[in-house]
Amino acid sequence: MRSLRTLATVLCVLMLVLGAVLPAAATSRGICLSRDPSPPDAVGNDGTYTVKLDWSTTLGTTCTGYKLEFIDPSTGQPMASQTQTLSCATTTYTWTVPSCATPGCWYAKLTLLTNWCTKTEEDIAQVGIIVLPVLKVCKFNDLNGNGTQETGEGGLSGWTIIIRKTDGTQVATGTTDSGGCVKFLLPADSYKIEETIPTGSGACWVKTGPQGSTNPFPFTVANCNNNVSIGNWQAGTLTVCKFNDLNGNGTQDSGEGGLSGWTIIIRKMDGTQVTTGTTGSNGCITFTLPPDQYKVEETIPTGSCWVKTGPQGNANPITTTVTACSTTNISIGNWQPATVRFYKFNDLNGNGTQDTGEPAIPNWQIKVTPPGGTVTTLTTDANGYTTYITGPVGNYSVQDVIPTTSGTCWIKTTPQGSTNPFTVALAACSNPDIKIGNWQPATFTLCKFNDLNGNGTMDTGETTVANWQFKVTPPGGTATVYTTASNGKTSAITGPAGNWTIEDMIPQGTCWVKTGPQGSTNPFTMNMVACDNGIVNVGNQQTGALTITKFNDLDGDGVKDNGETGLAGWDFKIEQNGVLIKTVTTKSGGSTDPCTLPVGSYKVTEVIPQPPQGTCPWVPTTGNSQNINITNCGAQTLTFGNWQPATFKICKFNDLNGNGTQETGEPYLTGWQFKVTKPGASQSVTYTTGADGCTDVISGPAGSWTIEDVYPAGQSWVKTTPQGTTNPFNVTMVACDNGSIKVGNWQPTITITGHKYLDVQPWPWCFGCSQPPSGTFGCLVTDLNDPLNQQGQAGVTIVLHDKNNNVIGTAVTDSNGYYHFDNVPWSANYTVVEAIPQAPDVPHPSEDTVCPLCKPLLTAQPGGYEPTLATTTWHPNGQSDMDCATPGDLLLTFTQPPTAPNQTFGGNNFYNTCLGRIWGTICTDSLALLQNPVVKVEKVVNGVVSAWPAGNSTPCADCGTFIVGALANEPQGIRSTQANSGVFYRLTSPALPSADYHWTVTVEGIPQCNVTTTTNEDGTVTVELQIDCGADIKVTFCLAKGGTKCFLPVTLTQQDWKNLSDPNTLGIPGGMVYNRFPIAFANFTFYGTPYKNTLIAGGVTTNRYHLAFGSTTGSITRLVSFLPQTGPCGKLSFNYTDPTTTSAGVLAGEVVALTMNVAYNDMRLMPRTPGYDLELYTLKEGLFKGKTVGQVLDIANRVLGGDPPSWYGLPDCATLVQMLQAINANYQMSDIKMFTDRGYLTPNASWGPAKPAHTPHVP
């Protein structure tokens, strides 16, 4: 069979290369296979070609079916996706060549499956199939000529496409179908594709792509996906020519040449730009465009004055139509006319130039005649400009039409002086504005007269004055002096209209005062209008001088004292006979300039200014008016005083929240008194608030006032504002109204807090002393800050008394020993008293075993709580108070009132001790075996061990009784401790008399959870005791026959397992974890299923999740990283393998640690012990008391896997974790030489050797 396929392959390749014919059929022993199309017809690989296969068989054996395969030439193997299994009845199959099938010789392999002598045999026939890449060429009508086929651009049928080799040899040819496409089957290679463009009438096809108009264009046929789209379009041409329309008639006449370099833009009718170009040297440019209607737009050069003249006038753009295979011609004309406008201005100074302030003249006519044209009359607008006049370049005649209206005297000043009309030459485009100036000069005469009555007007009988000089300055000019003639008049004065400055040159040494025009103003300004202004009469009169002084009379006494400064800016009215003569104003020093007045009597009245907003009116202190007699050339002075007193009210409000600000709902208080002392006064004045909560207006000098808030007797008011609680307080009052001074008071409530602590550490002085001995205060502070003395007592009653010993309130301490009294009315003195807690009800072991001689030495039974110390930060002398004389009472004195509502005054603490008793016996029958037996007593505080000398004496009278007595520095006795406080007592038995005995220990009067019993390496037994309040503890040591037997297992916490991962731990080669984990879990069984070399924990059903750790080094390394686990107790969210963390938090870590404890003990792999079956031990206490460790581990696995804790009677997951932690720590190996038993578990077996190791299993 292999030789047949090989021969067929060689034949196919030769046929493909030489173009020979492949056989259409193949025959093997019993199969005749043929194909259609017959060779050498190739098929394409674009997914549209098919090959039909027909066959028959002559083999006389039983047919079980056909297998039809297609051999991929790139691999020589059947293409799996094409393999077909056919029934024996099938004799034909049509194969669709896969898209992108590998070009080359494919083979259809037909296998006949037979059964001959129960042995299946295969009969095979093969036929070759040539597969070539497909080149698909499509022609489309590229309507917009962009070379890309877009929506609406359909195919072109009937086009001839020629395929050539790169040397030009034709390979194939074809014609596009109705869709515009034609296909070619070609080997992958480089080719040229050529289109035959139709010719004839109406045909102007142009190729647009690919590669622009290149035809033919190169193309490389790849093995797959060879698609080419060729675009053509039929365009028209548009020729646009620009010309210089010299006469602007819109038509290109002789001599009007083309304009080159102009940009022409072709746009669609919606404004979209199609193309752009620049006119050539002949002014023309040609565009090739699709047939359509277009807008043709010219771009007029920037900065030029070209104006479009045609076609369509100055419209830009213009519209035209381009048709296919034809040319449209457009000529566009432009010209550059001369443009100018005229400007008319009032040349006020007649200098022929428009200067600043010389205005435009509207409604002025100007006649303009262009070269060879007719006259046009222009009129200036409101801004003095005419409209623009446009025309040919050349000389224009301009006539200024001067008005002849009566009262005018216009004279042209520019251009060309007074020449009128005048000629101007205009160039192309814009010409500068032509300014035409005119002016009307002003004329007047000055006359000097003696103004006897000083009214500024020349009345009958008032004569002129000769030889008087005036200095006259025209607008913008220089001064000229004019002198009056015998008739009192100057000669005529001529100049520009406007403001003239005239100075009346009063002779020196005289008392002449100018009276008019414009009163005494000198020099004065006169606005001279154009043309004749007539005569200006200037009058003078003889006078005296008056100076007025204004001062700030700070104390209001009407006398200008030192420090009372002048006031500037005050006006004074000077009147004569009820007629206002003039008004003068004080300057910076408070005085007016000397005021010149005609001789006579005058009344001077001050004008009190309107006070600025926020100030108050001035009050006269020297009278509002004063009279004075002015003498000839005399100089006199008047003085006026005014003041602005300070005024204010004081308002009292109830500052309910004590924040120093009056807020909504905080009312005013009536009938409240204030003592007020003004600046410089030695006595105060008392003011009382009225119904509105405010005093009457208080008035006086500006300065520092002293205000004392008078508190009502017998009330607990506290001042809050202004200036906090300061009383009396000072306020600086400025002149005028100071508004209201709001004084707030409140009656605050406070919060008094403290703690009730259990006194665990002994104080460094004797019990009951009134004050600490000298030098011990520092030790006391240290003890107070010791966390051991910060253990709060709950349920203690605390009573608050006021200074009169009335009960204000009662509080009970919370779980942390904290108490508080809220909303306590403010007062400076309180007393806090504690109620001593009731003595606890504790059991008392029998004292019958105490020998009679020792009973007198046995301390009394514990009596409960006793106060030891009280501390407060609010001592009467302002210092901290340490009271051990009356430790149940605290006197509080608050030296500063509260600054906020319910301000807390804390740190008021009470300390109680609660004494216990520790004693015991050594069994009588054991005494005979011992010599001078000693029970060693120690106290352990946070790991620090101190001997207890009182407990190290020989038992009383050798009768076996021992008593833990009081210490010198703790004379009260044995103080109670609290669980997990780090404080406990340790008792160690005497040494064994020989290795034939061991100690048994019995502890009475204390919960088992407060007892930890440890068997030491030397056989002694250590008992660790946590003492509850008032506990009466009896410890009995007895010797038992038989040597010390280690029946305890070893348990390790999560952290212990982490620590024991060190290969050097305990001298175990490879460490407890890396070395022994594979042994412990070699055959671990989990809920009946063996898991070799795997620790598994968690769910036990299919819908629950689990975690697993393998025994490889990598898995154990991840286990070491996994331990210890912390975080909230939860459940597994999916299955974990070798995790470093899970969703179950601390529960997952505790379950793994306990599983390892069980497995290591079962396999006897724990150090220091032969090992026992930990899973059979039972719990001594708690919710699962009596259950075995194995049962607890079973429940823990189920909760870890997802069961709710409530299913097993657990209140929550945390409770289960606490049980697991207690189990894992019960036999914790803290020292290789010591056995530890924390009393949480009960062994399932008594003394004796351990049983053999066995495979661990859960449950």
Secondary structure, DSSP 8 states (H G I E B T S, - for coil): -HHHHHHHHHHHHHHHHHT----SEEEETTEEEEEES-TT--EESSS--EEEEEEEE---SEEEEEEEEEEETTTTEE-GGG-EEE-TT--EEEEE--TT--SEEEEEEEEEEEEETTEEEEEEEEEEEEEE-EEEEEEEE-TT-SSS--TT--B--S-EEEEEETTS-EEEEEE--TTSEEEEE--SEEEEEEEE---STT--EEEEESSTT-SSEEEEE-SS-EEEEEEEEE-EEEEEEEEE-TT-SSS--TT--B--S-EEEEE-TTS-EEEEEE--TTSEEEEEE-SEEEEEEEE--TT---EEEESSTT-SSEEEEE-TT-EEEEEEEEE--EEE-EEEEE-TT-SSS--TT--B--S-EEEEE-TTS--EEEE--TTSB---EEE-SEEEEEEE-----TT---EEEESSTT-SSEEEEE-SEE---EEEEEE--EEEEEEEEE-TT-SSS--TT--B-SS-EEEEE-TTS--EEEE--TTSB---EEE-SEEEEEEE---TTS-EEEEETTTT-SSEEEEE-SEEEEEEEEEEEEEEEEEEEEEE-TT-SSS--TT--B--S-EEEEEETTEEEEEEE--TTSB---EEEESEEEEEEEE-----TTS---EESS-SEEEEEE-TT-EEEEEEEEE--EEEEEEEEE-TT-SSS--TT--B-SS-EEEEE-TT-SS-EEEE--TTSB---EEE-SEEEEEEEE--TT---EEEESSTT-SSEEEEE-SEEEEEEEEEEE--EEEEEEEEEE--S--SS-TT-SS--TT-HHHHHHHHHSGGG-EE-SS-EEEEEETT--EEEEEE--TTSEEEEEEEE--SEEEEEE-------------TTS-TTTGGGS------EEEEEEEES--TTSS-EEESSSTTEEEEE-SS--SSTTEEE---EEEEEEEEEEEEEE-HHHHTT-SS---EEEEEETTEEEE-GGG-S--BTTTTEEE---BTTBTT-EE---TTSSEEEEEE----SSTTEEEEEEEESS-GGGEEEEEETTS-EEEEE---TT-EEEEEEEEEES--------B--HHHHHHTTSTTGGG-TTIIIIIHHHHHTTEEEETTEEEETEEEEE--STTS-EEEEESSHHHHHHHHHH-S--SS----SS-EES-S--TTTHHHHHHHHHHHHHHHHHTT-STTS----GGG-EE-SSTTTT-BHHHHHHHHHHHHHT--GGGGT-S-HHHHHHHHHHHHHHTB-S-TTEEEE-SSEE-SS-SS--------EE-
